[in-house]
Amino acid sequence: MYAPIQTLDRWLMQLERGAVIALTAGIAGIMMTQVVMRYFFSAPIFWAEEISVQLLVFVTLFGLSLLVQSGQLVSIDFFPAALPERARHALMAVLGAVLLALLLFLAVLGWEWVNRPEVRMELGATTQLPRWYNYSVLPLAMACMAFHQLAAILRHARAALKGAAA
């Protein structure tokens, strides 16, 4: 059970990293094209800002998911750092379970919000595209973060138990 989850965690991380890179390149491309079209041809792209903001939200959420996977979220770690290795891993597993519960709660809450009829009917201001697909990135990213957190909890629990067996 441990090895397949860690493998899926790495695959998901690689997929997210590729998506973040592609989306960031998309933002840069759209905005550079917008500048050229506006200032050289006096024909701005009317949807460029809206789409760029949406892509930036995607990059931010999946970037956060990558931070969860790599354990690089901002934290105050002077207390865990002062503990012995086994106790530190046990504490990190417990704290990770709290974060996992929060992420799952946000994923479910976000999914329920996206499926509300008034949210499903909302359209973008300039593109007139449905906005639910933008909003659905929130529960998707929270679910990805939750999976990364589950993998981290298993790593910490394994390290805590391995220390106990030694």
Secondary structure, 3 states (H helix, E strand, C coil): CHHHHHHHHHHHHHHHHHHHHHHHHHHHHHHHHHHHHHHHHCCCCCCHHHHHHHHHHHHHHHHHHHHHHHCCCCCCCHHHHHCCHHHHHHHHHHHHHHHHHHHHHHHHHHHHHHCCHHHHCCECCCCCCECHHHHCHHHHHHHHHHHHHHHHHHHHHHHHHHHHHC
